[in-house]
């Protein structure tokens, strides 16, 4: 339980700043475009599309971080036979 909490704290510390920077880059731009150029009746659709793009980015970033973390923790050591690593 404490290992899971420690892993979560490390993950938040590593990913939070990158996510915050991406958020502060995307959403002010989306809002500026939305309020300046998008007609009133299309604004909800435009923001919905931007939200879809944002969620896709978050999901992809989380998947890549999980794959990288699995790759780093599952490297076979030199003492292990390779047959033990094959799924």
DSSP file (Angstrom, degrees, kcal/mol; ACC not computed):
  #  RESIDUE AA STRUCTURE BP1 BP2  ACC     N-H-->O    O-->H-N    N-H-->O    O-->H-N    TCO  KAPPA ALPHA  PHI   PSI    X-CA   Y-CA   Z-CA
    1    1 A X     >        0   0    0      0, 0.0     4,-1.9     0, 0.0     5,-0.1   0.000 360.0 360.0 360.0 -46.6    0.0    0.0    0.0
    2    2 A X  H  >  +     0   0    0      1,-0.2     4,-2.5     2,-0.2     5,-0.2   0.827 360.0  56.5 -71.0 -28.7    2.7    2.5    0.9
    3    3 A X  H  > S+     0   0    0      2,-0.2     4,-2.5     1,-0.2    -1,-0.2   0.902 107.2  49.0 -65.3 -39.6    4.7    1.4   -2.2
    4    4 A X  H  > S+     0   0    0      2,-0.2     4,-2.1     1,-0.2    -2,-0.2   0.895 112.1  47.8 -66.2 -39.6    1.7    2.2   -4.4
    5    5 A X  H  X S+     0   0    0     -4,-1.9     4,-2.4     2,-0.2    -2,-0.2   0.913 111.9  49.9 -67.3 -42.2    1.4    5.6   -2.7
    6    6 A X  H  X S+     0   0    0     -4,-2.5     4,-2.2     1,-0.2    -2,-0.2   0.911 111.1  49.5 -62.0 -42.0    5.1    6.3   -3.2
    7    7 A X  H  X S+     0   0    0     -4,-2.5     4,-2.4     1,-0.2    -1,-0.2   0.892 110.6  50.7 -63.9 -39.3    4.9    5.3   -6.8
    8    8 A X  H  X S+     0   0    0     -4,-2.1     4,-2.6     2,-0.2    -2,-0.2   0.909 109.2  50.3 -64.7 -42.5    1.9    7.6   -7.3
    9    9 A X  H  X S+     0   0    0     -4,-2.4     4,-2.5     2,-0.2    -2,-0.2   0.915 112.1  47.5 -62.6 -43.1    3.8   10.5   -5.7
   10   10 A X  H  X S+     0   0    0     -4,-2.2     4,-2.3     2,-0.2    -2,-0.2   0.918 111.9  50.4 -63.8 -43.4    6.7   10.0   -7.9
   11   11 A X  H  X S+     0   0    0     -4,-2.4     4,-2.6     2,-0.2     5,-0.3   0.910 111.9  47.1 -62.2 -43.2    4.5    9.8  -11.0
   12   12 A X  H  X S+     0   0    0     -4,-2.6     4,-2.5     1,-0.2     5,-0.3   0.921 112.0  50.3 -65.2 -43.7    2.7   13.0  -10.1
   13   13 A X  H  < S+     0   0    0     -4,-2.5     4,-0.5    -5,-0.2    -1,-0.2   0.882 115.9  42.8 -61.6 -37.7    6.0   14.8   -9.5
   14   14 A X  H  < S+     0   0    0     -4,-2.3     4,-0.4    -5,-0.2    -2,-0.2   0.895 124.9  31.3 -75.7 -40.7    7.3   13.6  -12.8
   15   15 A X  H  X S+     0   0    0     -4,-2.6     4,-2.3    -5,-0.2     5,-0.2   0.694  99.7  77.8 -94.8 -20.9    4.2   14.2  -15.0
   16   16 A X  H  X S+     0   0    0     -4,-2.5     4,-2.9    -5,-0.3     5,-0.2   0.920  94.9  46.8 -61.4 -47.5    2.5   17.2  -13.3
   17   17 A X  H  > S+     0   0    0     -4,-0.5     4,-2.4    -5,-0.3    -1,-0.2   0.905 113.2  48.8 -64.2 -41.9    4.8   20.0  -14.7
   18   18 A X  H  > S+     0   0    0     -4,-0.4     4,-2.2     2,-0.2    -1,-0.2   0.915 114.4  46.1 -63.0 -42.8    4.7   18.6  -18.3
   19   19 A X  H  X S+     0   0    0     -4,-2.3     4,-2.6     2,-0.2    -2,-0.2   0.906 112.0  50.7 -67.6 -41.5    0.9   18.3  -18.2
   20   20 A X  H  X S+     0   0    0     -4,-2.9     4,-2.7    -5,-0.2    -2,-0.2   0.905 110.6  49.2 -63.5 -41.6    0.5   21.8  -16.6
   21   21 A X  H  X S+     0   0    0     -4,-2.4     4,-1.1     2,-0.2    -1,-0.2   0.924 112.7  47.2 -64.0 -44.2    2.7   23.4  -19.3
   22   22 A X  H  X S+     0   0    0     -4,-2.2     4,-2.5     2,-0.2     3,-0.3   0.906 113.3  49.6 -63.0 -41.1    0.8   21.6  -22.1
   23   23 A X  H  X S+     0   0    0     -4,-2.6     4,-2.0     1,-0.2     5,-0.4   0.929 110.7  48.3 -62.3 -46.7   -2.5   22.7  -20.5
   24   24 A X  H  < S+     0   0    0     -4,-2.7    -1,-0.2     1,-0.2     4,-0.2   0.652 114.7  48.2 -72.3 -14.1   -1.4   26.4  -20.1
   25   25 A X  H  X S+     0   0    0     -4,-1.1     4,-0.7    -3,-0.3    -2,-0.2   0.852 117.8  37.1 -87.0 -42.0   -0.2   26.3  -23.8
   26   26 A X  H  X S+     0   0    0     -4,-2.5     4,-2.6    -5,-0.1     5,-0.2   0.960 111.6  50.3 -79.5 -52.8   -3.4   24.7  -25.3
   27   27 A X  H  X S+     0   0    0     -4,-2.0     4,-2.7     1,-0.2     5,-0.2   0.841 107.3  50.5 -69.0 -36.7   -6.4   26.2  -23.5
   28   28 A X  H  > S+     0   0    0     -5,-0.4     4,-2.4    -4,-0.2    -1,-0.2   0.916 114.5  47.3 -62.4 -38.0   -5.6   29.9  -23.6
   29   29 A X  H  X S+     0   0    0     -4,-0.7     4,-2.6     2,-0.2     5,-0.2   0.928 112.2  49.2 -65.5 -45.2   -5.1   29.5  -27.4
   30   30 A X  H  X S+     0   0    0     -4,-2.6     4,-2.8     1,-0.2    -2,-0.2   0.923 113.7  46.5 -59.4 -45.1   -8.3   27.5  -27.7
   31   31 A X  H  X S+     0   0    0     -4,-2.7     4,-2.8     2,-0.2     5,-0.3   0.889 111.0  51.5 -67.3 -38.5  -10.2   30.1  -25.8
   32   32 A X  H  X S+     0   0    0     -4,-2.4     4,-1.7    -5,-0.2     5,-0.3   0.939 114.8  42.5 -63.3 -45.6   -8.7   33.0  -27.7
   33   33 A X  H  X>S+     0   0    0     -4,-2.6     4,-2.8     2,-0.2     5,-1.1   0.926 114.8  52.4 -63.9 -43.9   -9.6   31.3  -31.1
   34   34 A X  H  X5S+     0   0    0     -4,-2.8     4,-0.8    -5,-0.2    -2,-0.2   0.933 115.7  37.2 -59.2 -50.0  -13.0   30.4  -29.7
   35   35 A X  H  <5S+     0   0    0     -4,-2.8    -1,-0.2     1,-0.2    -2,-0.2   0.729 124.2  40.6 -79.7 -20.5  -14.1   33.8  -28.5
   36   36 A X  H  <5S+     0   0    0     -4,-1.7    -2,-0.2    -5,-0.3    -3,-0.2   0.866 130.7  13.4 -93.4 -40.4  -12.5   35.7  -31.4
   37   37 A X  H  <5S+     0   0    0     -4,-2.8     2,-0.4    -5,-0.3    -3,-0.2   0.683 100.1  87.5-115.2 -21.2  -13.2   33.7  -34.5
   38   38 A X  S  <<S-     0   0    0     -5,-1.1     5,-0.1    -4,-0.8    -1,-0.0  -0.701  76.4-119.4 -90.3 128.2  -15.8   31.0  -33.8
   39   39 A X    >>  -     0   0    0     -2,-0.4     3,-1.8     1,-0.1     4,-0.8  -0.289  29.9-108.8 -61.9 151.3  -19.5   32.0  -34.3
   40   40 A X  G >4 S+     0   0    0      1,-0.3     3,-0.8     2,-0.2     4,-0.5   0.843 116.4  53.2 -51.8 -43.6  -21.6   31.7  -31.1
   41   41 A X  G 34 S+     0   0    0      1,-0.2    -1,-0.3     2,-0.1     4,-0.2   0.665 111.5  46.6 -73.1 -14.0  -23.6   28.7  -32.3
   42   42 A X  G <> S+     0   0    0     -3,-1.8     4,-2.4     1,-0.1    -1,-0.2   0.485  86.0  92.0-101.2  -5.5  -20.4   26.7  -33.1
   43   43 A X  H <X S+     0   0    0     -3,-0.8     4,-2.6    -4,-0.8     5,-0.3   0.903  83.5  50.7 -60.2 -45.3  -18.5   27.4  -29.9
   44   44 A X  H  > S+     0   0    0     -4,-0.5     4,-2.3     1,-0.2    -1,-0.2   0.911 112.6  47.6 -60.9 -38.7  -19.7   24.3  -28.0
   45   45 A X  H  > S+     0   0    0     -4,-0.2     4,-2.3     2,-0.2    -1,-0.2   0.903 111.6  50.4 -66.7 -40.3  -18.7   22.1  -30.9
   46   46 A X  H  X S+     0   0    0     -4,-2.4     4,-2.4     2,-0.2    -2,-0.2   0.926 112.8  45.4 -63.6 -45.1  -15.3   23.7  -31.2
   47   47 A X  H  X S+     0   0    0     -4,-2.6     4,-2.6     2,-0.2    -1,-0.2   0.879 111.1  54.3 -67.0 -36.7  -14.6   23.4  -27.5
   48   48 A X  H  X S+     0   0    0     -4,-2.3     4,-2.0    -5,-0.3    -2,-0.2   0.898 109.4  47.5 -62.0 -40.5  -15.8   19.8  -27.6
   49   49 A X  H  X S+     0   0    0     -4,-2.3     4,-2.2     2,-0.2    -2,-0.2   0.912 112.0  49.6 -65.8 -43.1  -13.4   19.0  -30.4
   50   50 A X  H  X S+     0   0    0     -4,-2.4     4,-2.5     1,-0.2    -2,-0.2   0.894 110.2  51.4 -62.4 -39.2  -10.6   20.7  -28.5
   51   51 A X  H  X S+     0   0    0     -4,-2.6     4,-2.8     2,-0.2     5,-0.2   0.890 107.9  52.1 -64.9 -39.5  -11.5   18.6  -25.4
   52   52 A X  H  X S+     0   0    0     -4,-2.0     4,-2.1     2,-0.2    -2,-0.2   0.917 111.2  47.1 -61.4 -43.8  -11.4   15.5  -27.5
   53   53 A X  H  X S+     0   0    0     -4,-2.2     4,-2.3     2,-0.2    -2,-0.2   0.911 112.6  50.0 -63.3 -42.6   -7.9   16.4  -28.7
   54   54 A X  H  X S+     0   0    0     -4,-2.5     4,-2.6     2,-0.2    -2,-0.2   0.919 111.0  47.9 -63.5 -45.1   -6.8   17.2  -25.1
   55   55 A X  H  X S+     0   0    0     -4,-2.8     4,-2.6     2,-0.2    -1,-0.2   0.872 110.6  52.4 -65.1 -36.5   -8.1   13.9  -23.8
   56   56 A X  H  X S+     0   0    0     -4,-2.1     4,-2.5    -5,-0.2    -1,-0.2   0.916 109.7  49.3 -63.9 -42.6   -6.4   12.0  -26.6
   57   57 A X  H  X S+     0   0    0     -4,-2.3     4,-2.8     2,-0.2    -2,-0.2   0.939 112.2  47.6 -60.4 -47.7   -3.1   13.8  -25.7
   58   58 A X  H  X S+     0   0    0     -4,-2.6     4,-2.4     1,-0.2    -2,-0.2   0.913 113.3  47.9 -61.9 -42.9   -3.5   12.9  -22.0
   59   59 A X  H  X S+     0   0    0     -4,-2.6     4,-2.3     2,-0.2    -1,-0.2   0.912 113.6  47.2 -64.9 -42.5   -4.3    9.3  -22.8
   60   60 A X  H  X S+     0   0    0     -4,-2.5     4,-2.6     2,-0.2     5,-0.2   0.918 112.5  49.2 -65.8 -43.6   -1.4    9.0  -25.2
   61   61 A X  H  X S+     0   0    0     -4,-2.8     4,-2.3     1,-0.2    -2,-0.2   0.909 112.1  48.6 -62.6 -42.0    1.1   10.6  -22.8
   62   62 A X  H  X S+     0   0    0     -4,-2.4     4,-2.2    -5,-0.2    -1,-0.2   0.907 112.1  49.0 -65.0 -41.3   -0.1    8.3  -19.9
   63   63 A X  H  X S+     0   0    0     -4,-2.3     4,-2.6     2,-0.2    -2,-0.2   0.925 111.9  48.2 -64.1 -44.6    0.2    5.2  -22.1
   64   64 A X  H  X S+     0   0    0     -4,-2.6     4,-2.4     1,-0.2    -1,-0.2   0.895 111.6  50.0 -64.1 -39.4    3.7    6.2  -23.3
   65   65 A X  H  X S+     0   0    0     -4,-2.3     4,-2.3    -5,-0.2    -1,-0.2   0.894 111.5  49.0 -65.5 -39.1    4.8    6.9  -19.7
   66   66 A X  H  X S+     0   0    0     -4,-2.2     4,-2.5     2,-0.2    -2,-0.2   0.917 111.8  48.4 -66.4 -42.6    3.4    3.5  -18.6
   67   67 A X  H  X S+     0   0    0     -4,-2.6     4,-2.5     2,-0.2    -2,-0.2   0.911 112.9  48.4 -63.2 -41.7    5.2    1.7  -21.4
   68   68 A X  H  X S+     0   0    0     -4,-2.4     4,-2.4     2,-0.2    -2,-0.2   0.910 112.4  48.3 -65.0 -41.8    8.5    3.5  -20.6
   69   69 A X  H  X S+     0   0    0     -4,-2.3     4,-1.7     2,-0.2    -2,-0.2   0.889 112.6  48.1 -67.4 -38.6    8.2    2.7  -16.9
   70   70 A X  H  X S+     0   0    0     -4,-2.5     4,-1.4     2,-0.2    -2,-0.2   0.905 111.8  50.6 -65.8 -40.9    7.4   -1.0  -17.7
   71   71 A X  H  < S+     0   0    0     -4,-2.5    -2,-0.2     1,-0.2    -1,-0.2   0.899 111.2  48.1 -63.0 -41.3   10.4   -1.1  -20.0
   72   72 A X  H  < S+     0   0    0     -4,-2.4     3,-0.4     1,-0.2    -1,-0.2   0.834 117.1  41.5 -70.1 -31.8   12.7    0.4  -17.4
   73   73 A X  H  < S+     0   0    0     -4,-1.7    -1,-0.2     1,-0.2    -2,-0.2   0.582 113.1  52.1 -92.9 -10.4   11.6   -2.0  -14.7
   74   74 A X  S  < S+     0   0    0     -4,-1.4     2,-0.3    -3,-0.2    -1,-0.2   0.146  70.1 132.9-114.8  21.7   11.4   -5.2  -16.7
   75   75 A X        -     0   0    0     -3,-0.4     2,-0.1    -4,-0.2    -3,-0.0  -0.560  61.4-117.9 -68.6 128.8   14.9   -5.2  -18.3
   76   76 A X        -     0   0    0     -2,-0.3     2,-0.1     1,-0.1    -1,-0.1  -0.439  25.6-128.9 -69.0 140.0   16.3   -8.6  -17.9
   77   77 A X    >   -     0   0    0     -2,-0.1     3,-0.7     1,-0.1    -1,-0.1  -0.389  24.4-106.7 -81.4 168.2   19.5   -8.8  -15.8
   78   78 A X  T 3  S+     0   0    0      1,-0.2    -1,-0.1    -2,-0.1     4,-0.1   0.748 118.3  56.1 -68.9 -22.7   22.6  -10.5  -17.1
   79   79 A X  T 3  S+     0   0    0      2,-0.1     2,-0.3     0, 0.0    -1,-0.2   0.741  90.2  87.3 -81.6 -22.1   22.1  -13.4  -14.7
   80   80 A X  S <  S-     0   0    0     -3,-0.7     2,-0.2     1,-0.1     5,-0.0  -0.569  82.4-120.9 -79.5 136.9   18.5  -14.2  -15.9
   81   81 A X    >   -     0   0    0     -2,-0.3     3,-1.4     1,-0.1     4,-0.4  -0.515  19.1-125.1 -70.8 145.7   18.2  -16.6  -18.9
   82   82 A X  G >> S+     0   0    0      1,-0.3     3,-1.3     2,-0.2     4,-0.7   0.778 105.7  69.9 -63.7 -26.6   16.4  -15.0  -21.8
   83   83 A X  G 34 S+     0   0    0      1,-0.3     3,-0.4     2,-0.2    -1,-0.3   0.793  92.7  58.7 -63.6 -25.6   13.8  -17.8  -21.9
   84   84 A X  G <4 S+     0   0    0     -3,-1.4    -1,-0.3     1,-0.2    -2,-0.2   0.726 104.2  52.0 -72.7 -20.5   12.4  -16.5  -18.6
   85   85 A X  T <4 S+     0   0    0     -3,-1.3     2,-0.4    -4,-0.4    -1,-0.2   0.601  85.7  98.3 -91.9 -13.6   11.7  -13.1  -20.3
   86   86 A X     <        0   0    0     -4,-0.7    -3,-0.0    -3,-0.4     0, 0.0  -0.613 360.0 360.0 -81.5 131.0    9.8  -14.5  -23.3
   87   87 A X              0   0    0     -2,-0.4    -1,-0.1     0, 0.0    -4,-0.0   0.473 360.0 360.0 -83.2 360.0    6.0  -14.3  -22.9
